[in-house]
């Protein structure tokens, strides 16, 4: 990535964890107002791209795609065709870290404990078994294929949990390069889209009823929007159950990210690197807290809808910022092995979850 001026380039690696964020702020500015003046251009650019993504999603053929996916594509095109201005770099980094964390916390208001109960014990067990098996298989397979560990973990998280949201949440503890994030997002988008179109045609051939089809879709398709699009093709009952199953799966994002943070700390301790510290994803505790609030307090549906829209917009800003730091030349350098890993992960989660649904549901 090439800066457009002689000023020091602030990249995603500059913002490794919350403590380093604070030190950057302290050294870069004397007052809050000067700090926000510094990040405003980049935050504004990310917001403009997110708004454009929401607008483009209204075009025919693009409605099935999350605005997050469209936002990262616009960001990549902007960076590689025009170039991300040096003045926007601090705000881009701010969007990739601070705004992302806040958006993940807000995701908690879209989930309740009652939704998990509605899926049932067997359904939840199938979702958890599928998630853990898919994540483990993908990381193992990535090692066999020679895919870098951090990229393999991002593909594993995106495939097993909830697509792009899981990729960028997992990267808060994985700290992979922005190109790895973009590659992982591309993988889960492509194979999730294939599932979105293929699953409805497979339902009658597999003899799946509405609840079984909804559970299979919710347990294995990557993005929430893709689950909704696929499950409702088999009727309202399948669509509603598939959506609830998917939201229950999204709830697993918190323990997975926390677990990866613990593993990262253990790796550093084992390597004897006492100077470096693995990030602690404290924001995940905020996510869990808001799930609890949403389970105990009745929030008006209008407010919930507005919060959900704002959350998606903030996540789109974070992915737009990822795109603004992504060099296509480095994406090409990754080769086809990560794409093969994404395909194998997709085939595994589809067949494994289908087997469990047929056997136990």
N, C-alpha and C positions, 0 to 999 in steps of 0.2 A: 504494500500500500504506500502510495507516495503522497506526502503532504504538499499543499500548494504554496507554502511559505517556508521560511527558515525557522519558524517557531517549533519548539519541541512537540512531537506528535503524541497525543494522549490516546492510547488504544484501549481495547477491552481489558488487556492484561493489567492496565494501570489500576483497574477497579476490581481487585481480587476479592476483598471481603469488606465488611462494614467498617472495620478499624482503619483499613487503608483508605477507604473512602473519606473518613474523617480527617486523616492526616493530609490528604490531597487538598481538601477544602481549606484546612487551616493554613497550609503553605501557599495556596494559590490566591487567597483573598483575606482581607482584613475584616470585612463586614458582610452580613448576609446579603445586603443589597448588591454589593459588587460581585458576590458569588453568583446570584441569580442573573445578573447582567451577563456574566460569563457563560452560563449554560443556556441562556434564553435562545440564541440562534439555533443551536443544535436541537433543543427540545421543540422549537417551533417548526423546524424542518421535519422532524419525526412526526409531529402532529399533522402537518400538512400532507405527508405521505399516507398516514393512517386515514385521514379524511378522504383522500383520493381513492384509497382501497375500498372504503365503504361505498363511495359513489360508483366505482367500477363494478362492484358486486351486483348492482341493479341491472346491469346489462344482461341480455339473454345468454345463457350458457355459463355464466359466472356465479349464479346464485347458489350453486351447490358448494362453492369453495368458501372457506372461512376468510374474512377480511385480513386475518393475520398472515395467511399464505400470500395473498395478493400484495400485502404491504412489504413483505420481505423481498418479493420479486421486483417491486418498484424501486426499493432501496438499492438492490444489487444493480439494476439498470442505471440508476442515477449515479452511483459511485463509479461504475466502470465506463460510462459514456460521458459523463460530465465531470465527475470528481467531487468528493465531499470536501467543502471548503475547510481550511484549517480552523477558522473561527467557530465552526460548528462542532469540532471534535469534543470539547468538554461536555456539551449538551448531549451529544450522541452517547458518550459514555454514561452520563447521568441517566439517560432513558433506558440503557441496557441493564442498569443495575437498580437504581433507586425506584424508578417508575415500575420496572418489572416486579420487584419485590412487593410493592404496594398492591399491584394488580393481582398477584397470586394470593395475597391476604384476602382481597375482596372476593376471590373465587369461593371462599368459604360460605358466603351468603347465598350461594346457589345450591347448597347441599344441606340435607337434614338427616338425622338419625332415622327418622320415620321412613325415608326412601330406602335405606338399607334394609329395614325390617320388611318392607313391602316385597323386596326381591326374594326374601325367605332364606332360611339357613342353607339349603342346598344350592340355591342360586349364588349366594355370597361365597360359598365354599368353591364353587366352580370358577367364579371370577378371580378369587385369590390364587387358586391353584394355577389357573391359566397365566395370570400375571407373573407369578414367581417363576414358573417353568419357562415362560417365554423370555423373561429377562436373563435368567441363567443360561439358557440355550444360546441366546444371541451373543452374550459376552464370551461364552466358550467357543462358539463358532467363529466369532471375530478373531479370537486368538489363533485358531487353526488357519484362518484365511490370511493372517498377517495384517489385519486391520488394527490401527493404533487403538490402544485401550480406551482412551477418552472418547473417541468417535464411536467405538462399539457400544459404550455405555449410553451415549446419547441416542443411538438408533434403538437400543434395547428399551430405553425409557419411553421414547416416542411410540414404539410399536406396542409395548405391553400396557401402557397407562392411557395417555390421552393426546397423542400426536404432538403438534408443535408446542403446546403449552407445557407438556412434560419435558420436551427437549430443552427449552430455555430455562425451566425451573431446575432441571438436573444440572445444567451448566453452571449454576451458581455455586455448586460444590465441585464439579468436575473441572471447571476452568479450562475448557478446550479452546482452540482457536475459533475465531468467528466463521472461518471457512468450514470448519467441522460442524458448527451449528447449522449453517446453511445447507450443507450436504445432508445432514440428518433430517432436517425439515423437508428437504426435497424427497427423500426416501419415503417418509411416512405419508407425505401428500400423494405421491404417485401410487403407492400400493394401497393406501386407504381409499383412493378414488376408484381403483380397480375393484376393490371389495364392494364399494358403494353401488356400482353398476352390476356386479356379478351376483351378489347374494340374493336379490329378489328373484332372479331366474332359477337359482338353485333350490329355493325353499320347497316348491312342489315336488321336485325330483328327489329331495331328501326326506320327504314326508314329515316336515316340521310343522307343528301347530303354531298358532299366533304367539303364545308365551315362549315356546321353545325357540322359535325363530328370533323373537325379540331378545331373548337371553343370549343366543349365539351372536347376534349382531352387536349387542351392547358389550359383550365380553371380548370381542375380537377386532372390531373395526376401529380404526385409529382415532379420528376426530369426532367430536360430538355432532357437528353438522353432518358428517358423513353417515353417522349412525341414524340420525333422524331421517335423512333422505332415503336410506336403505330400508329401515324398519317399517316406515309408514307405507311403503310400497306393498306390504302384505296386510294392510288394514290398520285401523286406528288402534285396535287392541295390541297388535304387535308393536306398533310405533310407540305407544305409551310405555309398554313394558321394556322395550329396548332402550328408550331414553332413560328410564329410572335405573336400569341395569348399568348403563354407561356412567351415569352420575355416581353410582355406588363405586364404580371402578376408579373414577376421578378422585374419590376420597382417599384412595390408597397412595396418592401422590405424596402426601405428607410423610408417612412412615418410610417410603422409599428414599426420598430426598434426605431425611434425617439419617437413615441407615448409611447412605453413600457418604454423607459428611463424616460419620464415625469411621468408616473404612478409610477415608482419605487421611484422617488424623493418624490412624494406625499405620498406614503406609509410610507416612513421614517419620513416625517414631521408629519404625523398623529400619528405615534407611539411615537413622542417626542424624537426620537433618534437623537440628534443634532450632536453627534460625528461622526456618520456614514454618508457617502455620496453615493448616487446612481451614477453610472457612466454616463457620458454624451457621447453619441456615435458621437463625432465630425467627425469621419472618414466617417460617412454617408453623410456628407456635401460634402466630396471629391467625393463620388460616384455620387451624384447629379450633381456636377460640371463637371465631365467627361461625363455624359450623355449629358449635354449641349454642351460640346466641340465636341462630336461625332455627335451631331445633326447639328452643324454649320460648322464644318470643315470636308472636305473630306479626310479621312484617307485611304491610299492604302489598297486594300484587303489583299495583302501579309502581310503587317504590322499588320492588324487586326487579321489575322489568328495566327500570331506569338504571339501577345499579349494575345489572347484567350487561346492559349496553355500554355503560361507562367502563366496565371491566374489560370487555372485548376491545374497546377503543384503546385503552392503556396497553393491553397486550399487543395490539397491532402497532402501537408506537414503539414498543420494545423490539419487535421483530423488524420494523422499518429501520431502527437503529442498527440492528445486526446486519441488515443488508447494506447499510451505508459504510460498514467496515469490512465488507466481503469482497475479496479480489477474485475474479473469475479464473484468473491464471492459476491461483492456488487451488481452486476447486477442481480444475482439470488435472492438476498434479496428483490429486487423491486417487485417480484411476477408477477402475470399475469394480474393484473388490468390495468397497463399502456398499455399492449398489447391489451386488450379489448378496451381501450380508442382509440388506434390507429385504430382498426377495425371500431369502430363506427364513427370516424372522416372520414375515407375513404368512408364508405357507405353514410354518409351524403353529402360529397362534390360531390360524383358521382351522386346521385339522385337529389340533389338540383340544380346543374348546368345543368343536363339533362332536368329537368323540365323547367328551364328558357330558355334554347335553343329551346325546342319544342314550348314554348308559344310565345316567342318574336323574334326569329331569323329566 
